[in-house]
Amino acid sequence: MIDVKQSWWHFEDMLSPSQGKLIRQVIDLYTDEQVIPFNISSSFIELKVKSRFKGNELEFIQENDFYQDKNIILINLGNLDDWSPVVGETNLKHVRIEIQYIDISPVFEKIHFLKLFKTGYSSSCTINNYIQPEFYITIPLGMKLKSKNNNFLKILLEEILDNKFRYTKLYLEKRIFQRYFNKKLKYNFLIEEKSYNSIVSSINNPETELNGIFIDYDIIYQNKYWLVSLFPILLIVLGIVNVFISPIDNLSNFNLSGIIIFISFLTFFYSLIREGYELPVNKKFILLTILISGFLILFPQFIKSILIQF
């Protein structure tokens, strides 16, 4: 017997250096079986299973079900006597496990403007079994969830009834809790009571089959990182002005100020790349712009002497 009581889902999007979606699921269940199956329908790497009670990793074996196109993980709970007994039950044990893996084929659709500027991306994820009213989404550094009339997500409940698909729109509580976790924005969502009852009814109704809960959302860049990305263009303007006002035989104070600004921004931009921040402007374009502006700022007399010759 395996009776899933509750389950929490955590999703974290990753864009660089490779695209992926970190999925972490915490499950509470009652069972009297030592080995329990777990289905993962996506391509994945770095699968880890551990006990939330003791923190130790659990053994598992991966089996492929080619007919249903699913990956089946058989998790070995070990000695069942090591788990807490269910109150009022003689044979059942209360098991809490955490399953974590990286989906290497996430649904990301990047949105571009003039192929040079990235405005963000659209993503979706699927919950194909039991869920608690709350779930969590963490997004890349420098980005945030796009809100439309205070709606961050589109959620659909897909059921199968008489071999036909039926869709029900789900709603969230209006208040969205967000906080920073490892410098990344983490959003906590709570499904409203009426919508959650629809999920529970679908699970408990023998005439229907819960095919999945589909979540769609859009991610955009935070405004301050737009300013950071466009600042190199201002450096080029500064460099061009510096060329025309700098004497050929003398390094002006304005030039020294430009050098200080250039070095400061180069150091700041490098720190953003090293820490993994996502920027709306192509990084190669930004680096090229910085190099051009640096040349204009560091060698204004040389450039001006060439221009005078023409």
C-alpha positions in Angstrom: 0.0 0.0 0.0 1.2 3.5 -0.9 -1.0 6.4 0.1 0.4 9.8 -0.9 -0.8 12.4 1.7 0.8 15.6 0.6 3.3 16.9 -1.9 5.2 20.2 -2.4 6.7 21.3 -5.7 9.6 23.7 -6.2 10.7 24.9 -9.7 13.8 26.8 -10.5 14.6 28.1 -14.0 18.2 28.1 -15.2 19.3 29.8 -18.5 23.1 29.8 -18.4 25.6 28.3 -18.9 23.0 25.7 -20.0 19.2 25.7 -20.0 17.5 23.6 -17.4 14.7 23.5 -14.8 15.6 22.3 -11.3 12.7 20.4 -9.9 12.4 19.5 -6.2 9.4 17.6 -4.8 8.8 16.9 -1.1 6.4 14.0 -0.6 4.6 12.7 2.6 3.2 9.2 2.2 1.9 6.3 4.3 3.2 2.9 3.2 4.0 -0.6 4.3 6.2 -1.3 1.2 10.0 -1.1 1.2 10.3 -0.1 -2.5 8.1 2.6 -4.0 7.9 3.7 -7.7 8.2 7.3 -8.9 7.5 8.5 -12.4 9.6 11.1 -14.2 8.3 11.8 -17.7 11.1 14.2 -18.8 14.8 13.9 -19.6 16.8 14.5 -16.5 20.2 14.5 -14.8 21.6 14.7 -11.3 18.7 12.8 -9.7 18.9 12.6 -5.9 16.6 11.1 -3.4 16.9 11.6 0.3 15.0 11.2 3.6 13.7 14.5 5.0 13.7 13.0 8.5 17.3 11.9 8.6 18.8 13.8 5.6 20.5 10.7 4.2 20.4 9.7 0.6 18.2 6.8 -0.4 19.1 4.1 -3.0 17.1 3.9 -6.2 17.1 2.1 -9.5 16.0 3.6 -12.8 13.8 1.5 -15.1 12.4 2.6 -18.5 8.8 2.0 -19.5 9.1 2.3 -23.3 5.5 1.7 -23.9 4.3 4.6 -21.8 7.4 6.8 -22.5 8.1 7.3 -18.9 11.1 6.9 -16.6 10.3 4.9 -13.5 12.4 5.2 -10.4 12.3 2.5 -7.8 13.2 4.0 -4.5 14.4 1.7 -1.7 13.3 3.0 1.7 15.6 0.6 3.5 14.5 -0.9 6.8 10.9 0.3 7.4 11.4 0.2 11.2 13.6 3.2 10.8 10.6 5.3 9.7 8.0 6.7 12.2 4.8 4.7 12.6 1.5 6.1 11.5 -0.6 7.0 14.6 -3.4 4.4 15.0 -1.9 2.1 12.4 0.2 -1.0 13.2 1.8 -1.7 9.8 2.0 1.7 8.1 5.0 4.0 8.2 5.1 7.8 7.7 7.7 8.4 5.0 8.8 11.9 3.9 11.3 12.0 1.0 12.7 14.7 -1.2 13.3 14.0 -4.9 15.5 16.5 -6.8 16.6 16.5 -10.4 17.3 18.8 -13.4 15.0 18.7 -16.4 17.4 19.2 -19.3 14.6 19.8 -21.8 12.6 22.6 -20.3 9.9 24.5 -22.2 11.6 27.9 -22.6 10.6 30.3 -25.4 12.8 33.3 -25.5 11.3 36.6 -26.6 13.6 39.0 -28.6 13.3 42.6 -29.8 15.3 43.3 -33.0 17.3 40.1 -32.3 19.7 42.2 -30.2 17.6 42.8 -27.1 16.0 40.0 -25.1 12.8 41.1 -23.3 12.5 37.8 -21.4 11.1 34.3 -22.0 7.9 32.2 -21.6 8.0 28.9 -19.7 5.7 26.2 -18.5 5.8 23.2 -16.2 3.6 20.3 -15.4 2.5 18.7 -12.2 1.4 15.2 -13.0 0.4 14.0 -9.5 -0.7 15.2 -6.1 0.0 18.7 -5.1 -0.5 20.9 -2.0 -2.2 24.2 -2.3 1.2 26.0 -2.2 4.1 25.7 -4.7 7.2 27.7 -5.4 9.0 29.2 -8.5 12.5 30.6 -8.4 13.8 32.5 -11.4 17.2 33.5 -12.7 19.3 36.4 -11.3 18.3 39.8 -12.7 14.8 38.7 -13.7 11.2 38.7 -12.4 7.8 37.3 -13.1 5.6 39.4 -15.4 2.3 40.4 -13.9 -0.8 41.1 -15.9 -3.5 42.6 -13.8 -1.9 41.0 -10.8 -2.0 37.6 -12.4 1.4 36.0 -12.6 0.5 32.5 -13.8 -2.0 30.7 -16.0 -3.0 27.3 -14.5 -5.1 24.6 -16.1 -6.3 21.4 -14.7 -6.5 18.7 -17.4 -8.7 15.7 -16.8 -9.6 12.6 -18.9 -13.3 11.7 -18.8 -14.7 9.1 -21.2 -11.5 9.3 -23.2 -12.1 13.0 -23.7 -9.9 15.8 -22.3 -11.5 18.4 -20.1 -9.9 21.6 -19.0 -10.6 23.7 -15.9 -9.0 27.0 -15.1 -7.5 27.3 -11.7 -7.1 30.5 -9.7 -4.6 31.7 -7.1 -5.0 33.7 -4.0 -4.4 37.4 -4.9 -1.6 38.0 -2.4 1.7 36.7 -3.8 4.6 36.2 -1.4 8.0 36.8 -2.8 11.5 36.9 -1.2 15.1 36.7 -2.3 16.8 33.3 -2.0 20.5 33.2 -2.9 19.9 36.6 -4.5 17.2 35.1 -6.8 13.6 36.0 -6.6 11.5 33.2 -5.2 7.7 33.3 -5.5 5.4 31.4 -3.2 1.9 30.8 -4.6 -1.2 29.5 -2.9 -4.1 28.0 -4.9 -7.5 29.4 -3.8 -9.8 27.0 -1.9 -12.4 26.5 -4.7 -9.7 25.7 -7.3 -7.9 23.3 -4.9 -11.1 21.5 -4.3 -11.4 20.9 -8.0 -8.0 19.2 -7.9 -8.9 17.0 -4.9 -12.2 16.0 -6.6 -10.4 15.0 -9.7 -8.0 12.8 -7.8 -10.8 11.2 -5.7 -13.3 10.7 -8.6 -12.9 7.2 -10.0 -14.6 8.2 -13.3 -11.9 10.8 -14.1 -8.1 10.7 -14.5 -5.9 13.6 -13.6 -3.7 14.1 -16.6 -1.8 17.0 -15.2 -1.8 20.5 -13.9 -0.2 22.9 -16.4 1.4 26.2 -15.3 2.5 28.9 -17.8 4.2 32.1 -17.0 6.3 34.9 -18.5 9.7 36.1 -17.2 11.1 39.6 -17.9 14.2 41.5 -16.9 14.3 43.8 -13.9 14.5 47.5 -14.9 17.8 48.2 -13.3 19.5 45.5 -15.4 18.2 47.2 -18.5 20.0 50.3 -17.4 23.2 48.4 -16.7 23.1 46.7 -20.1 22.6 50.0 -22.0 25.2 51.9 -20.1 28.1 50.8 -22.4 26.3 52.8 -25.2 26.7 55.9 -23.0 30.4 55.0 -22.6 30.8 55.1 -26.4 29.1 58.6 -26.4 31.5 59.6 -23.6 34.5 58.3 -25.6 33.5 60.2 -28.8 33.0 63.4 -26.8 36.4 62.7 -25.2 38.1 62.4 -28.6 36.9 65.9 -29.7 37.6 67.8 -26.5 40.9 66.3 -25.6 44.1 68.1 -26.6 46.4 66.1 -28.8 49.5 66.7 -26.6 47.9 66.6 -23.2 45.8 64.1 -21.1 42.9 66.2 -19.8 41.2 65.7 -16.4 38.0 64.7 -18.4 40.0 61.9 -19.9 41.1 60.7 -16.4 37.5 60.7 -15.2 36.5 58.7 -18.3 39.2 56.1 -17.5 38.0 55.7 -14.0 34.4 55.3 -15.2 35.5 52.7 -17.8 37.5 50.6 -15.3 34.7 50.8 -12.7 32.0 49.6 -15.1 34.3 46.9 -16.6 34.9 45.5 -13.1 31.1 45.7 -12.2 30.1 44.0 -15.5 32.6 41.2 -15.0 31.2 40.6 -11.4 27.7 40.3 -12.9 28.8 37.7 -15.4 30.8 35.8 -12.7 27.8 35.7 -10.4 25.4 34.4 -13.1 23.2 37.4 -13.7 21.0 37.4 -16.9 21.2 40.6 -19.0 18.7 41.7 -21.7 21.5 42.8 -24.1 23.7 40.2 -25.8 26.8 39.8 -23.7 29.1 39.7 -26.8 27.6 43.0 -27.9 28.2 44.6 -24.5 31.8 43.4 -24.4 32.4 44.8 -27.9 30.9 48.1 -26.9 33.1 48.2 -23.8 36.2 47.6 -25.8 35.3 50.3 -28.4 34.5 52.8 -25.7 37.7 51.9 -23.8 39.8 52.5 -26.9 38.1 55.9 -27.4 38.6 56.8 -23.7 42.2 55.5 -23.3 43.6 56.8 -26.7 41.7 60.0 -27.6 44.8 61.9 -28.7 45.8 59.1 -31.1 42.3 58.9 -32.7 42.0 62.6 -32.9 45.4 62.9 -34.7 44.2 60.3 -37.3 41.0 62.2 -37.8 42.9 65.5 -38.3 45.0 63.9 -41.1 41.8 63.2 -43.0 
